[in-house]
Amino acid sequence: MKERFFHSMIREICLEMDIKMENLSYNWILQLTKDGKTRHITNYLFDINPQATGTIVSDKYATYEVLKSQNVPVIEHRMIMNPLVWGEFIPNQGIWSDIISEFSKYGTLVVKPNNASEGTGIKLCHSLKETEMAIQKLFHERAENVSICPYYDIQTEYRTFYLNGEILLIYGKTKPFVIGDGQSSLLALVKALNLPDKPIVEDNLNNLDMAYIPKEGEKVEITWKHNLSGGAKPILLEKGELYQKIEDLAKKAGKAMNMNFTTIDIIHTTDDKLYVMEMNSGVCADIFAQTVEGGYDIIKDIYRKAIKTMFE
């Protein structure tokens, strides 16, 4: 069986650092041993963060509550509990009064599983009907909790890599798009993009009329989401005023959450404001490492520093 890209990179680092690496539990666990110390990596989770903090970060609403409590700019979230799972915690008026109130306040809502990753299951809703259908679908798929938040008009979404109070990397994400030629269908134009073979791509394309023929020069965005797994392109952010502002916010968020190693996603809105969107306890960078010039060495250096910290 071919070794996963991430595992191959970690193995390479371990060889260079004289660390013994073993694959356990059907390759789910990487066990690293050096100088009598043993550490573990599981599915991009490094043995470096406090367990409670890692659990909080994997929960979108919990992350929002912690950051908001410490005055970190963060996008608004409201958690909607699945009545079939958490009925005892739901008031007698049920869940829909809160949903209607949120929609009336913002006019457009983003509905997502509270523990979503790679943009899976996230829906942009322009009506109460769409909102209800999205929430019911997630409940039917056994989501215990759903987060709803207002739609922010995002200029660019940035991913920052945070390790022990320092920002090691910031890159922006450009949403996938096609330019019409007046002859080709959207289906033909999208095929030429060679989008990743990921569930999020199929989900995004289901929202498009693939038979539509864009006019010559017409720009059509494939999705409103910025996920690399959905076809967005990473672009390194150069040092400057914006870099400094994003760096400062990411450091503030990492410290507030008591994380040691994490990626922090920050949005830059069209009205020139910055908000933390989410944090990730699993530090995944496969697509960046494989598509950006020099990206492999950048990510390898970040992982090397994280592994060094694990053994200090």
C-alpha positions, 0 to 999 in steps of 0.5 A: 500500500502506498504511504500517505503523503503526510506520513511520508513527510513525517518519516523523512523528518524522523530519519533526519532527526534520528527518531524511530517512527512506527505505524500503529492501529492500521496506520492511524497512529504514528509512534515516534520514539527518541532518547527514551521518550515516546510521542504520537501523531494521529491524523494531523494531530500532534502530541503537543496541545492540551487535550481539553483545548484540542477538544474545544478547537474541534467545536466551532461554537465552543471556539467562538465562545472562548475567543469572544469571552477574551475579546478576540474578533471572531465571526458570530456563531449560534449553536442549534442543538439536535432535539433528538439528541439534546432534547433535555437542554432545549427550552419548551419553545423549541429551536425554531424561534432562535433560527427565525430570529437569527435569519431576521437579523442577518437576512442570509445565514451559513449553516454548518455541522458544528465539527465540519472540516474541509467545507463539507456540509456547509450551506449558504442559505438565502431564505428561511426555507433553505435554512430549515432544509439545511438544518434538517438535512444535517440532523438527518445525517446525525449531526448532534449540533449545527452552527449558524452564522451570518454571511460575511462578504469575504475579500480573502480568507487567510490561513496562519500556522501558529507554533508556540506563540509564533506565526510561521506561515500565512497564505491567502486562498483564491476561490476557484473560477472559470472565464467564459469563451461564449461557446463552452459550457460550464461543465467543460470549463470546470473539467479543465480546472482539474478540481480535487477529487473531494466530496466538497467539490461534488457538493459545490458543483451540485449548486451550479447549472453545468449546462450554462454557457458563460459569455466571453470574458464572464467570470463564474466562481465555482463556489463561495467557499475558500477551501483548498480541498474545493479547488481554491488556490493558495498564495503566500502573503508578503510581509507588510501592514496586512501581514502584521495585522493578521499575525497579531490577530492570530497570535492573540487567538492562539494565546487566548485558546492556549494552543501550542500548534494550530492553524488559524483561519482569518477572514478579511472582509470587503469592509476591511475588517479581520475576524477569526473564522475557526481554528484547527487542532489538526495541522493539515497542509498536503495541498499547499505542500504539493502545489506551491513552489517551495511549499514542500520545504516550507511545510516540512520545516514547520512540522520539523519544528513541531516535532522538535517541540514534542520532544523538548 
